[in-house]
Amino acid sequence: MAEVILNNPYLLLLLEHFGISVPLKDKTIEQICRQYNINIELFLTFASLYNGVVYEPKTAFNFADSLTIISYLKNNHSYYQEEIYPAILATIRQMAGLNESGENGLVEQFFVEYFNEVREHLEYENEVVFPYVINLSGKIGTATTSNIQAHYSVGEYKEHHNDIQEKLNDLKNLLIKYLPRQNDLPLRRKLLFMLSELEYDLDIHSRIEDRILIPLVAEMETHLKTTE
């Protein structure tokens, strides 16, 4: 596992979102997954997204994997709200302290408004989608299957789902093409790196939801409907 991380340090984010801590010593991926009770096929699928390659799982994901995915995405949300967002905002404000042009205030306003949209997306998942999936998972294998879709379905989640990383390109273009510079190049570079990291992780976040979670939850709904 350590060699994999050294080849792509961004995979540290993957480990953090899975709740896997370092040091890793000489443990293999299989050993780590067994230790943390993670389906190795799910781990390898997520890791492939961070490596920019397509990995076809050898076995289908099982319904229990939905809880692992929810835990992963919750940790993902904490990273956005408690770490990367405050760090980006602090850097924007540092830049404003070095640059008296009015455009810096617009950068902060743009990012705050953008992240309010992201926060709304995250809150919807935390308060509506995740409890629904957890409840659905709890019904699998039990006799309680009535009215599982009476008030909600994963189809509504799919319709609600939007591209929360698209506007980051506009902000990066503003920093590179138009924002006047006044002795802020190191901060501007730091800010671009953080925005790119956020964009990178948000893209993977969306792919996990669209390609893995939503289809899996749809299968769970179908399974429960056919066993009523």
Backbone hydrogen bonds, N-H to C=O, Kabsch-Sander energy under -0.5 kcal/mol:
donor,donor_aa,acceptor,acceptor_aa,energy
5,I,1,M,-2.1
6,L,2,A,-2.3
7,N,3,E,-1.7
8,N,4,V,-1.2
11,L,8,N,-2.5
12,L,9,P,-2.2
13,L,10,Y,-1.6
14,L,10,Y,-0.8
15,L,11,L,-2.3
16,E,12,L,-2.6
17,H,13,L,-2.7
18,F,14,L,-1.7
19,G,15,L,-0.6
19,G,16,E,-1.0
20,I,15,L,-3.1
27,K,24,L,-1.8
32,I,28,T,-2.4
33,C,29,I,-2.7
34,R,30,E,-2.2
35,Q,31,Q,-2.4
36,Y,32,I,-2.1
37,N,34,R,-0.8
38,I,33,C,-2.8
43,F,39,N,-2.4
44,L,40,I,-2.7
45,T,41,E,-1.8
46,F,42,L,-2.3
47,A,43,F,-2.9
48,S,44,L,-2.0
49,L,45,T,-1.1
49,L,46,F,-0.5
50,Y,46,F,-1.4
51,N,47,A,-1.4
52,G,48,S,-0.5
52,G,49,L,-0.7
53,V,48,S,-2.5
55,Y,53,V,-0.5
65,D,62,N,-1.6
66,S,63,F,-1.5
67,L,64,A,-1.1
68,T,64,A,-0.9
69,I,65,D,-2.5
70,I,66,S,-2.2
71,S,67,L,-2.3
72,Y,68,T,-2.3
73,L,69,I,-2.7
74,K,70,I,-2.3
75,N,71,S,-2.0
76,N,72,Y,-2.1
77,H,73,L,-2.4
78,S,74,K,-2.0
79,Y,75,N,-2.0
80,Y,76,N,-1.9
81,Q,77,H,-2.6
82,E,78,S,-2.9
83,E,79,Y,-1.3
84,I,79,Y,-2.3
85,Y,80,Y,-2.2
87,A,83,E,-1.8
88,I,84,I,-2.5
89,L,85,Y,-2.5
90,A,86,P,-2.3
91,T,87,A,-1.8
92,I,88,I,-2.3
93,R,89,L,-2.0
94,Q,90,A,-1.8
95,M,91,T,-2.3
96,A,92,I,-1.9
97,G,93,R,-1.3
98,L,94,Q,-0.7
98,L,95,M,-1.2
99,N,95,M,-1.0
104,N,101,S,-1.3
105,G,102,G,-0.6
106,L,102,G,-1.1
107,V,103,E,-1.8
108,E,104,N,-1.9
109,Q,105,G,-2.3
110,F,106,L,-2.8
111,F,107,V,-2.5
112,V,108,E,-2.7
113,E,109,Q,-2.4
114,Y,110,F,-2.4
115,F,111,F,-3.0
116,N,112,V,-1.7
117,E,113,E,-1.3
117,E,114,Y,-0.5
118,V,114,Y,-1.8
119,R,115,F,-3.1
120,E,116,N,-2.0
121,H,117,E,-2.0
122,L,118,V,-2.6
123,E,119,R,-2.9
124,Y,120,E,-2.1
125,E,121,H,-1.9
126,N,122,L,-2.9
127,E,123,E,-2.8
128,V,124,Y,-2.2
129,V,124,Y,-1.5
130,F,125,E,-3.2
132,Y,128,V,-1.5
133,V,129,V,-2.5
134,I,130,F,-2.6
135,N,131,P,-2.5
136,L,132,Y,-2.5
137,S,133,V,-2.7
138,G,134,I,-1.8
139,K,135,N,-0.9
139,K,136,L,-0.8
140,I,136,L,-0.9
140,I,137,S,-0.6
142,T,139,K,-2.1
145,T,143,A,-1.3
148,I,145,T,-0.9
150,A,147,N,-1.2
156,E,153,S,-1.1
157,Y,153,S,-1.0
158,K,154,V,-2.2
159,E,155,G,-1.8
160,H,156,E,-2.1
161,H,157,Y,-1.7
164,I,162,N,-1.1
168,L,165,Q,-1.2
169,N,166,E,-1.3
170,D,166,E,-0.5
171,L,167,K,-1.6
172,K,168,L,-2.4
173,N,169,N,-2.5
174,L,170,D,-2.0
175,L,171,L,-1.9
176,I,172,K,-2.0
177,K,173,N,-3.1
178,Y,173,N,-0.6
178,Y,174,L,-1.4
179,L,174,L,-2.7
188,R,184,D,-3.0
189,R,185,L,-2.7
190,K,186,P,-2.3
191,L,187,L,-2.8
192,L,188,R,-2.4
193,F,189,R,-2.3
194,M,190,K,-2.1
195,L,191,L,-2.7
196,S,192,L,-2.3
197,E,193,F,-2.2
198,L,194,M,-2.6
199,E,195,L,-2.7
200,Y,196,S,-2.6
201,D,197,E,-2.3
202,L,198,L,-2.8
203,D,199,E,-2.2
204,I,200,Y,-1.5
205,H,201,D,-2.6
206,S,202,L,-2.4
207,R,203,D,-2.1
208,I,204,I,-2.6
209,E,205,H,-1.8
210,D,206,S,-2.9
211,R,207,R,-2.9
212,I,207,R,-0.5
212,I,208,I,-1.5
213,L,208,I,-2.7
214,I,209,E,-2.8
216,L,212,I,-1.9
217,V,213,L,-2.8
218,A,214,I,-2.2
219,E,215,P,-1.8
220,M,216,L,-1.9
221,E,217,V,-2.5
222,T,218,A,-2.3
223,H,219,E,-2.6
224,L,220,M,-2.3
225,K,221,E,-2.4
226,T,222,T,-2.2
227,T,223,H,-0.9
228,E,225,K,-0.8
